[in-house]
Amino acid sequence: MEEVDKAIEATETSQAVSGMEEGEIAMKLVAAMLAAKIVDIKPRLDFATELGFIYPVVEQTLKIKGKEAVAIMESLADKGILKKSFFDRLLRCPRCQSINIRPSIHCPKCGSGDIVRGRVLEHFACKYVGLEDEFIARGRYICPRCKVELRTIDIDYQSLGVLRKCRDCGEIFSVPLLKWRCLKCSSLADEDEVDEVNVYSYSFDETKRSWLEFELQPKAQFIKLLRQHGYEVTENARIKGRSGAEHCIDILATRDDGVVTHNIAIGVEIARDKIGLDRMLDFDVKAYDSGIHDKIMIIIPALGEEAEKFASYQRIKVLEPKDLETVLAGGPQPGREIVKEPFEFKSKSQLIQYLEKQGYRVKEDAEVRGRSGAAHNIDILATRDEGIIIHRIAIGIEVDEKPMGLDKVFDFDDKAYDAGILDKVFIAVPGLTREARQFAKRQGIRVFEVEQLEPPTQENSKS
């Protein structure tokens, strides 16, 4: 849990709690629970507070009070991160909202609170009913109404049991009227006027541990790494696919090199057991329909055997926990920052220089072996290994006296396909026919139509 401790410390030093958004405060509480600094969150009664109860461990950890603490825990419970259990039900004064109230019993007939409890006797002769204390005189039972001595039970009198009597109106009853006296504002409220408030205790849902440990630190580090490589990153990106369906991509990373635009679909799958084929298939279908061929799956804890074979066949890069640690530990090399500048080229050598500034390793007239076994020559092969993923761009250059037809573009696309290269750029001098241009668009080939390419300078020719 050393990394979680560091995450907590980083949160504490980064900015004051008062300036944090609710989500950041909530994640600080989650971090403390992941690190076992907080186990169970239980309320404590506190009549001096607005709510009448507090959560000391939450308030001390997050430096927040009352309703704000409850709101944080409720939001985490709504997300399934915390489990909440009934702890107690409190009653509130309807006038001042204080929970410092006590029960008060009253006569059900006249409402008086001046009632007494004791054994009740009834004198048969005069029908007087009263408390036993009323009948006792000089060590004997004397009826307070007719002054006759009561000698024998069930002949002279009977006992009605232990009951209550109102001293104001004389009513005899067994069940008093219940009211509530507020000890803060002194008001008296009927039972049906009193507000009821449920109070809960909270505990961490252990089934969410792996997901939260990823969300708390590795995910943020991974996104930071992508941005260091020049990507714009969107979480939970909504993309409309070619089928018309809308897809949600966990992380979408986009970088426009000027030459090509790289889109990486990154899925995150976290479970208690190995991830099966169905999850991989669902991700691959979303990426394919969205027109994204660079695919990464972050898998925790691991892939099942069938899913692993599918990922390899569909060229989905899989990052399991150890792979993710390696990627994050690698990071961009110092001094290899990407130089952002407008893309333009007037010659082949200028194009190569631009690519090299973008971090590509460039090879001219590269020979690549296709999946068919055939050897192909690519005019320019640009490769960039980011540690996260490897990008390869096949660049074809064709020069003619008039716009080129479909055959040239088709031949280039065929070579790139057989070589397994999906990022394709075709430079046509002076241009393409309409048919060739439509084919290039359909095949995802980025086309640059230029009037002419300047010949290499003498210095470049010598090099």
C-alpha atoms as one frame of an Amber mdcrd trajectory, in Angstrom:
protein
   0.000   0.000   0.000   3.027   2.300  -0.231   1.786   3.754  -3.527  -1.621
   4.508  -2.024   0.052   6.313   0.892   1.981   8.426  -1.603  -1.260   9.199
  -3.419  -2.816  10.434  -0.168   0.198  12.614   0.588   0.162  14.034  -2.932
  -3.516  14.909  -2.551  -2.891  16.647   0.754  -0.045  18.782  -0.547  -1.434
  19.596  -3.984  -4.178  21.981  -2.828  -6.390  22.874   0.115  -9.514  20.820
   0.643 -11.675  23.914   0.395 -10.630  24.338  -3.221 -11.184  20.711  -4.225
 -14.128  19.499  -6.190 -16.376  16.888  -4.608 -14.905  14.087  -6.713 -11.373
  14.851  -5.568 -12.434  14.935  -1.923 -14.254  11.627  -2.362 -11.164  10.015
  -3.898  -9.127  11.119  -0.891 -11.541   9.217   1.347 -11.332   6.206  -0.973
  -7.532   6.335  -0.840  -7.614   6.266   2.950  -9.948   3.261   2.939  -7.820
   1.416   0.384  -4.823   1.974   2.624  -6.820   0.618   5.600  -6.423   3.957
   7.386 -10.225   3.921   7.651 -12.121   0.646   7.994 -15.712   1.330   9.023
 -17.387   4.723   9.179 -19.839   4.992  12.058 -21.802   8.024  13.244 -21.628
   9.574  16.692 -24.391  11.630  18.288 -23.530  15.281  18.748 -26.386  17.532
  19.881 -24.293  20.647  19.225 -24.193  20.063  15.444 -26.796  20.911  12.839
 -27.498  17.276  11.961 -27.258  16.026  15.514 -24.657  13.443  14.562 -21.173
  13.446  13.041 -18.765  11.083  11.299 -15.535  11.928  13.178 -13.131   9.881
  11.053 -14.456  11.376   7.790 -14.462  14.949   9.071 -10.909  14.607  10.407
  -9.590  13.008   7.208 -11.273  15.340   4.713 -11.456  18.499   6.841 -15.143
  18.919   6.090 -18.259  19.071   8.266 -21.802  17.770   8.590 -23.896  17.713
   5.439 -20.839  17.852   3.178 -19.442  14.671   4.757 -22.789  12.908   4.368
 -23.038  14.040   0.721 -19.594  12.594  -0.053 -20.441   9.224   1.479 -23.840
   9.106  -0.196 -22.258   9.798  -3.594 -19.780   6.953  -3.046 -22.609   4.669
  -1.923 -24.593   5.565  -5.069 -21.576   4.531  -7.161 -21.351   1.224  -5.288
 -17.977   2.067  -3.749 -19.303   2.177  -0.192 -21.902  -0.105   1.353 -24.287
   1.574   3.759 -26.075  -0.135   6.639 -28.869   1.076   8.885 -27.403   2.332
  12.162 -30.221   4.152  13.960 -33.355   6.242  13.523 -33.357   9.676  15.104
 -36.326  11.935  15.864 -36.203  15.645  15.106 -38.060  18.595  16.552 -40.361
  19.922  13.807 -39.738  23.490  15.002 -35.945  23.767  15.332 -34.779  20.422
  13.838 -32.878  19.470  16.987 -32.583  15.756  17.798 -32.314  16.607  21.495
 -35.905  15.694  22.305 -37.414  13.419  24.945 -40.747  11.589  25.206 -43.465
  13.151  27.322 -46.652  11.287  28.371 -50.047  12.982  28.711 -53.668  12.295
  29.509 -55.495  11.095  26.371 -58.650  12.982  27.455 -57.506  16.448  28.472
 -53.850  16.402  27.369 -52.506  17.233  30.816 -49.048  16.010  31.707 -49.949
  15.758  35.406 -50.580  12.026  35.536 -49.591   9.370  38.042 -49.150   5.610
  37.803 -50.137   2.999  40.384 -52.530   0.225  41.453 -56.136   1.283  40.889
 -59.011   0.194  43.176 -62.790   0.366  42.635 -65.256   0.598  45.573 -68.345
  -1.470  44.668 -70.766   0.468  46.866 -70.217   4.003  45.539 -68.354   3.108
  42.291 -65.391   5.325  43.169 -62.243   4.467  41.234 -58.889   5.773  42.381
 -55.285   5.004  43.108 -54.485   2.766  46.041 -52.731   5.684  47.778 -56.039
   7.563  47.874 -57.718   4.751  49.853 -55.033   4.358  52.520 -55.856   6.115
  55.795 -54.548   5.211  59.239 -53.298   1.880  57.918 -56.694   0.875  56.494
 -58.517   1.167  53.166 -61.085   3.996  53.482 -63.070   5.132  50.439 -62.188
   8.793  49.832 -65.735   9.484  48.556 -68.098   7.786  51.020 -65.617   7.214
  53.876 -66.622   3.542  54.222 -63.902   1.074  55.183 -63.056  -1.517  52.567
 -62.478  -4.816  54.312 -62.613  -7.688  51.824 -61.356  -7.717  48.234 -63.836
  -8.887  45.581 -66.649  -8.249  48.120 -66.140  -4.614  49.115 -63.777  -3.622
  46.310 -61.686  -4.907  43.408 -58.218  -4.182  42.013 -58.153  -3.043  38.359
 -54.378  -3.481  38.112 -51.609  -0.951  37.531 -52.987   2.002  35.522 -52.549
   5.764  35.174 -54.760   8.561  36.445 -54.907  12.193  35.375 -54.812  14.516
  38.357 -56.501  17.282  36.378 -59.568  15.527  34.932 -59.530  12.224  36.896
 -59.400  10.041  33.772 -58.167   6.486  34.358 -56.299   4.927  31.414 -53.723
   2.303  30.574 -52.031   3.898  27.517 -50.983   7.553  27.813 -50.818  10.015
  24.951 -47.185  10.325  23.732 -45.742  13.729  22.900 -42.172  14.968  22.436
 -40.518  17.799  24.323 -37.603  19.581  22.602 -34.838  20.305  25.078 -33.468
  23.014  22.793 -36.504  25.178  22.032 -38.875  23.696  24.708 -41.677  23.176
  22.184 -44.057  20.237  22.567 -44.970  18.219  19.477 -47.466  15.454  18.832
 -46.020  12.123  17.792 -47.144  12.444  14.168 -45.467  15.871  13.894 -41.988
  14.618  14.758 -39.601  14.064  11.834 -37.776  10.742  11.525 -34.217  10.595
  10.181 -32.375   7.377   9.335 -28.668   7.362  10.148 -26.281   4.974   8.385
 -22.860   3.507   8.870 -20.611   2.960   5.835 -18.005   0.402   4.873 -15.763
  -0.190   1.869 -16.979  -2.631  -0.799 -13.991  -4.937  -1.251 -15.221  -6.121
  -4.656 -14.330  -2.654  -5.996 -10.720  -2.703  -4.712  -8.938  -3.581  -7.997
 -10.917  -1.044  -9.991 -10.350   1.713  -7.445  -6.636   1.027  -7.117  -6.386
   1.442 -10.895  -8.535   4.599 -10.961  -6.644   6.190  -8.085  -3.147   6.123
  -9.534  -2.186   4.004 -12.612  -4.984   5.455 -14.757  -3.939   9.037 -14.070
  -0.288   8.158 -14.728  -1.208   6.403 -17.973  -3.213   9.396 -19.208  -0.347
  11.708 -18.252   2.042   9.517 -20.256  -0.218   9.697 -23.307  -0.283  13.487
 -23.069   3.498  13.585 -22.780   3.589  11.729 -26.096   1.503  14.519 -27.622
  -1.956  12.922 -27.459  -5.194  14.633 -26.635  -6.997  12.349 -24.205 -10.738
  11.959 -23.667 -12.206   9.674 -21.035 -15.532   7.928 -21.698 -15.465   9.261
 -25.251 -18.702   9.006 -27.234 -18.158   8.035 -30.868 -20.736   7.445 -33.561
 -19.754   4.376 -35.566 -20.107   3.727 -39.245 -23.160   1.583 -38.461 -24.867
   4.586 -36.867 -24.540   3.163 -33.346 -22.972   5.279 -30.617 -20.087   3.694
 -28.731 -18.392   4.608 -25.450 -14.605   4.236 -25.460 -13.041   4.196 -21.970
 -10.058   6.279 -23.106  -9.591   7.821 -26.555  -6.132   9.164 -27.393  -5.755
  11.313 -30.532  -2.646  12.899 -32.050  -2.474  14.668 -35.393   1.039  14.392
 -36.806   0.104  16.427 -39.822   0.984  13.403 -41.913  -1.602  11.124 -40.299
  -3.980  11.315 -37.350  -3.446   8.539 -34.826  -6.491   7.436 -32.854  -6.009
   4.877 -30.100  -9.015   3.176 -28.539  -8.162   2.087 -25.011 -10.482  -0.228
 -23.132 -10.286  -0.993 -19.426 -11.540  -4.308 -18.064 -11.231  -5.073 -14.359
 -12.679  -8.157 -12.711 -12.000 -10.605  -9.911 -11.303 -13.448 -12.356  -9.725
 -13.649 -15.792 -11.356 -11.595 -18.538 -13.172 -13.710 -21.103 -13.577 -13.559
 -24.864 -16.914 -11.712 -24.737 -15.325  -8.552 -23.273 -12.565  -8.541 -25.891
 -15.008  -9.116 -28.718 -17.249  -6.273 -27.561 -14.276  -3.870 -27.419 -12.985
  -4.936 -30.838 -16.401  -4.467 -32.456 -16.688  -0.927 -31.013 -13.209   0.019
 -32.234 -13.808  -1.464 -35.702 -17.174   0.282 -36.141 -15.527   3.531 -35.000
 -12.816   3.157 -37.640  -9.997   2.872 -35.070  -7.280   0.314 -35.767  -4.873
   1.128 -32.905  -6.298  -0.771 -29.944  -5.100  -1.254 -26.373  -6.806  -3.188
 -23.614  -5.815  -2.662 -19.978  -6.654  -5.949 -18.286  -6.808  -6.599 -14.540
  -6.001  -9.270 -13.443  -5.391 -11.243 -16.671  -6.850 -12.546 -19.923  -8.312
 -15.989 -20.390  -6.562 -18.242 -22.909  -9.232 -17.874 -25.607  -9.383 -14.107
 -25.170  -5.596 -13.890 -25.371  -5.564 -15.693 -28.724  -8.301 -13.399 -30.036
  -6.400 -10.283 -28.927  -3.264 -11.471 -30.728  -5.190 -12.254 -33.910  -6.978
  -8.880 -33.888  -3.750  -7.021 -33.038  -5.038  -5.659 -29.752  -2.182  -4.711
 -27.448  -2.892  -6.088 -23.996  -1.503  -4.439 -20.865  -1.829  -6.626 -17.785
  -0.662  -5.224 -14.397   3.041  -6.010 -14.910   2.953  -4.701 -18.502   1.298
  -1.499 -17.315   3.972  -1.030 -14.633   6.686  -1.430 -17.294   5.029   1.091
 -19.618   4.597   3.641 -16.836   8.154   3.129 -15.609   9.517   3.682 -19.131
   7.853   6.971 -19.994   9.126   9.381 -22.661  12.903   9.632 -22.838  14.309
  13.020 -21.732  15.240  15.174 -24.686  12.820  13.412 -27.026  10.006  15.883
 -26.675   7.801  16.265 -29.715   8.287  19.513 -31.590   4.928  20.961 -32.560
   5.159  22.839 -35.827   2.983  23.322 -38.916   3.198  20.418 -41.345   4.463
  21.278 -44.784   6.908  19.772 -47.221   8.244  20.707 -50.608  10.626  17.808
 -51.036  11.098  14.241 -49.944  14.005  15.213 -47.689  11.925  17.916 -45.990
   9.197  15.337 -45.334  11.739  12.978 -43.772  13.126  15.756 -41.544   9.621
  16.584 -40.358   8.905  12.952 -39.497  12.163  12.667 -37.570  11.265  15.734
 -35.520   7.995  14.003 -34.683   9.957  11.123 -33.182   9.813   8.693 -36.107
  12.645   6.473 -37.231  12.607   6.841 -41.023  13.839   4.380 -43.630  13.807
   5.086 -47.378  13.156   2.361 -49.953  12.416  -0.017 -47.102  11.980  -3.683
 -47.897   9.264  -5.360 -45.882   8.145  -8.969 -45.923   4.400  -9.406 -46.339
   2.158 -11.998 -44.742   1.988 -13.690 -48.120   5.769 -14.171 -48.058   6.350
 -11.601 -50.794   8.926  -8.812 -50.358   7.673  -5.248 -50.927   9.491  -1.947
 -51.326   8.002   1.016 -49.464   9.230   4.479 -50.512   9.303   5.723 -46.927
   8.649   3.626 -43.827   8.247   5.724 -40.652   8.245   3.879 -37.327   7.668
   5.306 -33.895   7.852   3.098 -30.797   6.226   4.903 -27.885   6.434   2.021
 -25.466   2.657   2.197 -25.304   2.181   1.274 -28.952   4.204   1.140 -32.180
   3.074   3.273 -35.107   4.170   2.392 -38.649   3.378   4.623 -41.595   3.815
   3.450 -45.161   4.388   6.411 -47.486   4.202   5.940 -51.223   5.388   8.585
 -53.686   4.339   8.524 -57.314   5.300  11.113 -59.947   3.695  11.270 -63.389
   2.894  13.793 -66.055  -0.851  13.638 -65.431  -3.185  12.621 -62.570  -2.719
   8.954 -61.751  -5.424   6.346 -61.982  -6.644   3.611 -59.686  -3.853   1.117
 -60.501  -1.095   3.071 -58.707  -3.104   3.575 -55.532  -4.370   0.005 -55.602
  -0.830  -1.372 -55.918   0.356   0.755 -52.954  -2.618  -0.272 -50.815  -2.055
  -3.930 -51.638   1.599  -3.754 -50.502   0.712  -1.973 -47.264  -2.081  -4.449
 -46.501   0.138  -7.475 -47.070   2.815  -5.868 -44.864   0.245  -5.334 -42.091
   0.644  -1.518 -42.155  -2.597   0.314 -41.500  -1.415   3.947 -41.517  -0.975
   4.819 -45.186   0.033   8.035 -46.940   0.155   8.476 -50.711   1.871  11.475
 -52.293   0.670  11.960 -55.847   2.429  14.351 -58.234   0.564  16.068 -59.837
  -2.562  14.350 -58.441  -5.136  11.550 -58.686  -8.128  10.854 -60.828 -11.518
  11.036 -59.187 -11.836   7.241 -59.147  -8.414   6.839 -57.501  -9.231   9.523
 -54.952 -12.473   7.777 -53.965 -10.682   4.437 -53.608  -8.009   6.033 -51.377
 -10.663   7.540 -49.138 -12.491   4.239 -48.823  -9.243   2.442 -47.893  -8.237
   5.026 -45.313  -5.253   6.321 -47.289  -4.217   9.924 -46.555  -3.538  11.552
 -49.927  -1.369  14.611 -50.618  -1.755  15.911 -54.158   1.072  18.338 -55.041
   2.046  20.022 -58.270   5.695  19.038 -57.906   8.361  17.906 -55.458  11.555
  19.860 -55.299  14.655  17.803 -56.057  17.017  17.142 -53.120  19.686  19.747
 -52.465  23.318  18.930 -53.217  24.026  18.619 -49.476  21.176  16.146 -49.034
  22.265  14.214 -52.124  25.751  13.736 -50.677  24.373  12.603 -47.342
